């Protein structure tokens, strides 16, 4: 079903060959932060010991007196309700709600006056002895033990895998003009709806000690060994995640310079082809990625999938068509989240709408337009049915796209607004200005804001740079009721 928005567009059409220019970093390059991690996994006890050193160069402002870190394992201790909405709670905890735990053995550094460990949930504040001058560096060390929760979420262990995502203190993004700042650092708790992860790119080294028979994939490529320990390293990552499984296979596929690894139980080797095809298509129509290795993990999971830098979790309970759709969506997040950052808490539509629309592009370029049209119809039907139901209940049914994740009434409201309405709004633009023009605009958007951050206005401006009025068209479509 085609969705139209009434607006007059005066257009200057510029036809370009997609991806003539590779993605480049913007003037605001990623912060010079380096993480060195030593991770020792005890699979029998479901515990993890972590030693972490964070080197921070003050590129923020003169006189930084503190550093603020997010530590998301705190969300799984049940000091607060589990970070899962009511719709997904039984899928997340099929064996009943249980708690993880942690114990810090050391936190500080030679320049550190004191450390506040999760006095606010998930938040660590490191207070410095003296304000840090611009260009000065400091080194913070953490040593801690984790006891993992048994759950089908992004963090913990389940019947197949150990999922270690955002399992260590991560320096919060600095933006003194943003809301929710502490000394200029933007902190978000682990919300039950959407993705709470808003971080700068950084450089990572990880040394892994786990049983030698276990399979492992990581956001960073494996670069060597130290005896029986495995070493993973990469620069300019939005996050670093690690997935392990004792009884697993790894299937590998390559295409156009990309390599995909699929960690699975023997049933999902075919998904590697989905992923390399998606990487190839998006690279052609948007721009190449700086890291050429990507991993998929098929595991019990509470939703269809979740994205991370150079990796994604995909539920092992999906049908064949659902698997390909989910893989195409999650791979698209390598452009719209991992490469081109945005505030996933205050502006969740931004990366999700782009990933949803990229999924339509994937199927069209795979000569599966009829299936792309089926997805469009399903998104439209879900949206219309939700609006009708809310109106019948006397509830507000405007599905305001410009909300933070904390402002949605529940996961259904979030899904319908962010994944359905916002994606349909972007598709309205594609139908109006043409798929090629929209791809050219998104290519420019990724090149301009690669490894940095963009807000909605930056996306609108990128559209206008290729097709005059397209930014206003998208803003209008996002603001209107698309029925």
Secondary structure, DSSP 4 states (H G I P E B T S, - for coil): -----------------TTSS---B-SSPPP-EEEEEEEEEETTTTEEEEEEEEEEE--S-TTEEEEEEE-GGGGGSSSS--SS-TTTHHHHTTT-----EEEEEEEE-TTEEEEEEEEETTEEEEEEEEEEPTT-EEEEEEEEEEE--BSSSSSEE-SS-EEEES-S-EEPPB-TTSSSEETTEE-----SSS-------EEEEEEEE--TTSEEEESSPEEEEETTEEEEEEEEES--EEEEESS-EEEEEEETTEEEEEEESSS-TTHHHHHHHHHHHHHHHT---S--EEEEEEE--SSSEEEETTEEEEETT--HHHHHHHHHHHHHTIIIIIISB--TTT-THHHHHHHHHHHHHHHHHTT-HHHHHHHHHHHHHHHHHHHHHHHHTT------SS--GGGSSSHHHHIIIIIIIHHHHHHHHHHHH-HHHHHHHHHHHHHHHBTSB--HHHHHHHHHHHSTTHHHHHHHHHHS---
